[in-house]
Structure formats: C-alpha cells, structure tokens
Amino acid sequence: MNSDPEKFLSFSEEVKYALSDSKPVVALESTIISHGMPYPQNYETAYKIENTVRENGSVPATIALLNGKIKIGLNNSEIEFISKESGILKASRRDIPVIISQKLNAATTVSATMICAALAGIKIFATGGIGGVHRNAQNTFDISADLTELSQTNVAVVSAGVKSILDIGLTLEYLETMGVPVIGYKTGEFPAFYTRESGFKVNYKLDSPGEIADAIKTKWDLGLSGGVIIANPIPEEYSMDKNKIEKAIDEALKEADAKGIKGKEVTPFLLSQIKSITEGKSLEANIQLVLNNAKLAAEISNKY
C-alpha cells in the first residue's frame, strides 16, 4: 500500500516559499492557542511567538488540522478561529486520521506537531513544555504520547523541560530508555517549566545554538532516528518559586482526583487551577518561556 501524505498538507505562502528556498523554518504547535491559555491572551501570544521567530531570522509555521487538511502555517483568520472556537479538538498521533477524514478541526499537541512537521520537512520545533510520565503512572499508566513520538520522529523540540505537574524523574528515565538525547542550553539541570530547577540533570550541556544544531544534524546523519530535546530554562526574571509551585500543584492534583478528571483533560485543568492559585503569575511565566523557546529554536534553525 503506497502512502501519500502530501495530499493532506496545505502550506501558507510564507512557509511554502521558505521551504522551497531552503530557508530556516520553525514549527509551532497550536494546542497552546486553543487549550493552553484563555482568550485573548492565547491570540496575542500566538502572534508574539510567530514574531519572535521572525525577529530571530526564521519563518514560523504554526500547525493545526483544519477541514481535512494539515495546515502548515496559519493565517490571521485561522489563528483567530482556533483562539475563540470552543469546539476545537486536541489532536495527538492516534487522533489525526479520524480528524482529517471527518474534516474536523483540531489543534496539534507536541506529538501531532512533530508528525506534521516531519511530513512537511521541518526539523526544529518550539513549544512550551513537553508531556511526560504523570504522577502515579505506576497505577494509571498515564504516559504522554509525546515521549514515544520523540523516540521515532526526526524533529528536535525546544522546550522549558516538562511541566512540573508531571513526574520529572520517571519522564527522564523513559526518555533514556527510548534513546532520546536531552540537551540543556547553557544549563546542566533539567528545567521544570515554571522554574529553572528540578533537581534532575540533563544528559549534555551545550552553550550555543551552533553546537546544538551540530549535535542534531550528527544524530540524523548517523541514521539514529528519533527526536532531540533541547531543554531551555525559563528566563531568570520570570522563574517562579519552586516550593510555591509545588504547593499549587499538590492542591490542584487533589482537586482533579476529587473531581475524577483523567486522561488528556488533566493537564488543562491543572494549568487552569495553578493559574488561579498563583493569581495569574503562572500564565505570564508560561507566555515568557514559550517566547524564549521560540527565540532559541529560530537561532538553532539558522545554524542547522
């Protein structure tokens, strides 16, 4: 059976010309727009992220599944649509075929964005934080599809580590088992999304976008399939107090458990609760770390 994924791809003019001219392009997910933040911050943040990529010499390609197509690069009306529309689905690997065949609308998670970026020939992807092994996963088996995608799809992901609502130690163990390199940008410690510290180490510390680009290219030139994580700590001035965040997470986890919230609904619920508990400071931190990741991804893409 012959596959033909290109028939499902639809490129914006900006991205199409950039790829045809071999210009640097950075993939961006859309779940942060539809599910990660409230309106209008999500809409405003989407534009700030895209502009940050442009200001640092690359072309942004925000990705979503719209009306039966994989959209590689969204226009103004499409970004506004997924910012405001309440029925936008959240697509992971398992969801893509049904959403496309039924011509539904969905934002892409890290795993789905990696798949779509790879189909489009985009190698560098900026997000906020990747998914991981959830706390109590030994009982729930709740492990993000992001991790298995990283083990098999050739896209490098710039993130501020993993959200501290997860079990960071088990997440790093899983990535080691899957052979996914975890590179810290100017840090030997794996960041924990809202905070620069987690108590866990990265595999390697590299201090320039050029060094990171060389490591990524070498991996794939060797025929070693799978992604790379570039762990980029939140800027110091926006980093939150580790103990305060842990307390907020514990409170939010107890409430989620009491309300029977499970699966992919857990993360947006926890982030919403943490935002409330931290009086909105977590949302500002979230925005700033994504912008920081977009900047680094653009710089790496320029060197790749």
C-alpha positions as CSV (number, residue, x, y, z in Angstrom):
1,M,0.0,0.0,0.0
2,N,1.5,3.3,-1.1
3,S,1.2,6.3,1.3
4,D,0.7,9.8,0.0
5,P,0.7,12.2,3.0
6,E,1.4,15.2,0.8
7,K,-2.2,15.3,-0.4
8,F,-3.2,16.2,3.1
9,L,-0.7,19.1,3.5
10,S,-1.6,22.7,2.9
11,F,1.1,25.3,3.3
12,S,0.9,29.1,3.8
13,E,2.6,31.1,1.1
14,E,5.2,32.3,3.6
15,V,6.1,28.7,4.7
16,K,5.9,27.3,1.2
17,Y,8.4,29.8,-0.2
18,A,10.7,29.4,2.8
19,L,10.9,25.6,2.4
20,S,11.4,25.8,-1.4
21,D,14.3,28.3,-0.9
22,S,15.8,26.2,2.0
23,K,15.3,29.0,4.5
24,P,15.1,28.2,8.2
25,V,11.6,27.3,9.4
26,V,10.4,26.7,13.0
27,A,7.3,24.6,13.7
28,L,4.9,25.8,16.3
29,E,2.1,23.9,18.0
30,S,-1.5,25.1,18.2
31,T,-2.7,23.5,21.4
32,I,-1.2,26.3,23.4
33,I,-3.6,28.6,21.5
34,S,-6.8,26.5,21.8
35,H,-6.3,24.8,25.1
36,G,-3.3,26.3,26.9
37,M,-4.4,29.8,27.5
38,P,-7.7,31.8,27.7
39,Y,-8.7,34.3,25.1
40,P,-7.4,36.9,24.3
41,Q,-4.0,36.0,25.8
42,N,-3.8,33.0,23.5
43,Y,-4.4,35.0,20.4
44,E,-2.0,37.7,21.4
45,T,0.6,35.1,22.4
46,A,0.4,33.3,19.1
47,Y,1.4,36.4,17.3
48,K,4.2,37.2,19.7
49,I,5.6,33.8,19.2
50,E,5.5,34.0,15.5
51,N,7.0,37.5,15.5
52,T,9.8,36.3,17.9
53,V,10.7,33.6,15.4
54,R,10.8,36.1,12.5
55,E,12.8,38.6,14.5
56,N,15.4,35.9,15.0
57,G,15.8,35.1,11.4
58,S,13.4,32.1,10.8
59,V,10.0,31.6,9.4
60,P,7.2,30.5,11.8
61,A,5.0,27.6,10.8
62,T,2.1,27.2,13.3
63,I,0.4,23.9,12.7
64,A,-3.2,22.8,13.0
65,L,-5.7,20.3,11.5
66,L,-8.5,22.3,9.7
67,N,-11.3,20.9,7.5
68,G,-9.5,17.8,6.4
69,K,-6.0,19.4,5.9
70,I,-2.8,19.6,7.8
71,K,-2.2,23.3,7.8
72,I,1.5,24.2,7.9
73,G,1.4,27.9,8.7
74,L,-1.8,29.6,9.8
75,N,-3.2,32.9,8.6
76,N,-4.7,35.6,10.7
77,S,-8.3,34.3,10.5
78,E,-7.2,30.7,11.2
79,I,-5.3,31.7,14.3
80,E,-8.3,33.7,15.5
81,F,-10.6,30.8,14.8
82,I,-8.7,28.3,16.9
83,S,-8.3,31.0,19.6
84,K,-12.0,31.6,20.0
85,E,-13.8,28.5,18.8
86,S,-15.0,26.3,21.7
87,G,-15.2,23.0,19.7
88,I,-11.6,22.7,18.7
89,L,-10.3,19.2,19.4
90,K,-6.9,18.3,20.8
91,A,-5.0,16.0,18.4
92,S,-2.3,13.5,19.3
93,R,-1.0,10.8,16.9
94,R,-4.0,8.5,17.4
95,D,-6.5,11.3,16.6
96,I,-5.0,12.5,13.3
97,P,-6.6,10.0,10.8
98,V,-10.1,10.4,12.1
99,I,-10.0,14.2,12.5
100,I,-8.7,14.5,8.9
101,S,-11.0,12.0,7.3
102,Q,-14.0,13.5,9.1
103,K,-12.9,17.1,8.2
104,L,-12.9,18.1,11.9
105,N,-10.9,20.9,13.4
106,A,-8.1,20.3,15.9
107,A,-5.1,21.9,17.5
108,T,-2.0,19.8,17.5
109,T,-0.2,18.6,20.6
110,V,3.6,18.1,20.7
111,S,3.3,14.6,19.3
112,A,1.0,15.6,16.4
113,T,3.0,18.7,15.7
114,M,6.1,16.6,15.4
115,I,4.4,14.3,12.9
116,C,3.1,17.1,10.8
117,A,6.4,19.0,10.9
118,A,8.3,15.9,9.8
119,L,5.8,15.4,6.9
120,A,6.5,19.0,5.9
121,G,10.3,18.7,6.1
122,I,10.6,21.0,9.2
123,K,13.3,19.8,11.6
124,I,13.1,22.3,14.5
125,F,10.0,22.8,16.7
126,A,9.4,25.2,19.6
127,T,6.9,24.6,22.3
128,G,6.3,25.4,26.0
129,G,6.9,22.1,27.7
130,I,6.6,18.5,26.5
131,G,4.3,15.9,28.0
132,G,5.7,13.1,30.1
133,V,5.1,10.5,32.7
134,H,2.3,11.6,35.0
135,R,2.5,11.3,38.8
136,N,1.1,7.9,40.0
137,A,1.7,6.5,36.5
138,Q,2.6,3.2,38.1
139,N,-1.1,2.8,38.8
140,T,-2.7,4.8,35.9
141,F,-0.2,4.1,33.1
142,D,-0.7,7.7,32.1
143,I,2.3,8.5,29.9
144,S,2.2,11.2,27.2
145,A,2.4,10.2,23.6
146,D,4.9,13.0,23.3
147,L,7.6,10.6,24.7
148,T,7.0,7.8,22.2
149,E,6.9,10.3,19.4
150,L,10.3,11.6,20.4
151,S,11.7,8.1,20.1
152,Q,10.7,7.8,16.5
153,T,10.2,11.1,14.7
154,N,13.1,13.2,13.5
155,V,12.2,16.6,14.9
156,A,14.2,18.5,17.5
157,V,12.0,20.0,20.2
158,V,12.9,23.2,22.2
159,S,11.0,23.3,25.5
160,A,11.4,24.6,29.0
161,G,11.6,21.0,30.2
162,V,8.4,19.3,31.3
163,K,5.6,20.7,33.3
164,S,6.2,20.2,37.0
165,I,2.8,18.7,37.3
166,L,4.5,15.5,35.9
167,D,6.9,13.0,37.5
168,I,10.1,14.5,36.1
169,G,12.4,11.7,37.3
170,L,10.3,9.0,35.6
171,T,10.0,11.1,32.4
172,L,13.8,11.3,32.1
173,E,14.1,7.6,32.8
174,Y,11.6,6.9,30.0
175,L,13.5,9.2,27.6
176,E,16.7,7.4,28.4
177,T,15.1,4.0,27.6
178,M,13.9,5.4,24.3
179,G,17.3,6.8,23.4
180,V,16.3,10.4,23.3
181,P,19.1,12.9,24.0
182,V,18.3,15.6,26.5
183,I,20.5,18.7,25.9
184,G,20.5,21.6,28.3
185,Y,21.0,25.0,26.7
186,K,23.6,26.7,29.0
187,T,22.4,24.5,31.9
188,G,23.3,21.2,33.4
189,E,20.0,21.0,35.2
190,F,16.8,19.9,33.6
191,P,14.3,22.8,33.9
192,A,10.8,22.3,35.2
193,F,8.7,24.7,33.1
194,Y,7.8,27.4,35.6
195,T,11.1,27.1,37.4
196,R,14.7,26.8,36.3
197,E,15.5,23.9,38.7
198,S,14.1,20.4,39.0
199,G,16.8,18.6,40.9
200,F,17.5,16.4,37.8
201,K,20.3,16.6,35.3
202,V,20.3,16.8,31.5
203,N,22.5,14.4,29.5
204,Y,24.6,17.2,28.0
205,K,25.1,20.9,28.4
206,L,25.8,22.9,25.2
207,D,26.3,26.6,25.2
208,S,25.5,27.8,21.7
209,P,22.8,27.3,19.0
210,G,25.5,26.2,16.6
211,E,26.7,23.4,18.9
212,I,23.1,22.2,19.4
213,A,22.5,22.3,15.6
214,D,25.7,20.3,15.0
215,A,24.6,17.6,17.5
216,I,21.1,17.3,16.0
217,K,22.5,17.0,12.5
218,T,25.1,14.5,13.5
219,K,22.4,12.3,15.1
220,W,20.4,12.1,11.9
221,D,23.4,11.9,9.7
222,L,24.3,8.7,11.6
223,G,20.9,7.3,10.9
224,L,19.8,7.4,14.5
225,S,16.1,8.1,14.2
226,G,14.0,9.9,16.8
227,G,13.9,13.4,18.2
228,V,16.1,15.5,20.4
229,I,15.0,17.6,23.4
230,I,16.7,21.0,23.9
231,A,15.9,22.0,27.4
232,N,15.8,25.8,27.6
233,P,15.2,27.2,31.1
234,I,12.6,30.0,31.6
235,P,14.3,33.4,31.8
236,E,15.5,34.1,35.4
237,E,13.3,37.1,35.9
238,Y,10.1,35.1,35.2
239,S,11.1,31.9,37.1
240,M,8.7,31.1,39.9
241,D,9.4,29.9,43.4
242,K,9.8,26.1,43.3
243,N,8.2,25.5,46.7
244,K,5.2,27.7,45.9
245,I,4.6,26.0,42.5
246,E,4.9,22.5,44.2
247,K,2.3,23.5,46.7
248,A,0.0,24.8,44.0
249,I,0.4,21.6,42.0
250,D,-0.4,19.4,45.1
251,E,-3.6,21.4,45.7
252,A,-4.6,21.1,42.0
253,L,-3.8,17.4,41.8
254,K,-6.0,16.7,44.9
255,E,-8.9,18.7,43.3
256,A,-8.5,16.8,40.0
257,D,-8.6,13.5,41.8
258,A,-11.7,14.5,43.8
259,K,-13.5,15.5,40.6
260,G,-12.5,12.4,38.7
261,I,-10.6,14.3,36.0
262,K,-8.5,11.9,34.0
263,G,-6.5,11.5,30.7
264,K,-5.8,14.4,28.4
265,E,-8.2,16.6,30.4
266,V,-5.8,16.6,33.4
267,T,-3.2,19.0,32.1
268,P,-5.5,21.9,31.0
269,F,-7.4,21.5,34.3
270,L,-4.2,21.6,36.4
271,L,-2.8,24.6,34.5
272,S,-6.1,26.5,35.0
273,Q,-6.1,25.7,38.7
274,I,-2.4,26.7,39.1
275,K,-3.1,29.9,37.3
276,S,-5.9,30.6,39.8
277,I,-3.8,29.6,42.8
278,T,-0.8,31.7,41.7
279,E,-3.1,34.7,40.9
280,G,-2.2,34.7,37.2
281,K,1.6,34.6,37.6
282,S,1.9,31.2,36.1
283,L,0.2,32.4,32.9
284,E,2.7,35.2,32.5
285,A,5.6,32.7,33.1
286,N,4.1,30.4,30.5
287,I,4.0,33.1,27.9
288,Q,7.6,34.2,28.6
289,L,9.0,30.7,28.5
290,V,7.4,30.0,25.1
291,L,8.8,33.2,23.7
292,N,12.2,32.3,25.0
293,N,11.9,28.9,23.4
294,A,10.8,30.4,20.0
295,K,13.9,32.6,20.0
296,L,16.3,29.7,20.7
297,A,14.5,27.5,18.1
298,A,14.9,30.2,15.5
299,E,18.6,30.6,16.3
300,I,19.2,26.8,16.1
301,S,17.2,26.6,12.8
302,N,19.5,29.3,11.4
303,K,22.5,27.1,12.2
304,Y,21.1,23.8,11.1
